[in-house]
Amino acid sequence: MADSRQDLSRFSVLIVDDVPLNLTLVEKMIGRFGFDVRTAFNGLECMKEVIARQPDLILLDIMMPFMDGFEVIAKIRENPAWSGIRIVVLSALNSNEDIVKAYNLGANDFLSKPILLSKLTHSIATQLSIPLA
């Protein structure tokens, strides 16, 4: 469906993870949908991307150097201009405390690694209010 791809290219998705293999994996998982995909290797790079070109959706790891995902969520949520950014946490941290902390800081969804394509697709579709097949 070429029309769907054109429609979806208007959505920018920022994938943030300090492990290059994880970035590549998630990028390949969502690549077929035609989103405008960008990547960042840590929380500081993520914030630079948010300032430069506000993404519609951030797929965010928690455990990263310089600025972890929890700090990123808090910084984004303290700026009202960024209230429309949807944040889906993709993390190996999966204790109830970590999940609750992410939601309390303002994450919109939390997926535990390893990431299942069906769950990722469902989460993205829900966050962007679009059908994905």
Secondary structure, DSSP 8 states (H G I E B T S, - for coil): -HHHHHHHTTSEEEEE-S-HHHHHHHHHHHHTTT-EEEEESSHHHHHHHHHHS--SEEEE-SS-SSS-HHHHHHHHHT-GGGTT-EEEEEES---HHHHHHHHHHT-SEEEESS--HHHHHHHHHHHHT----
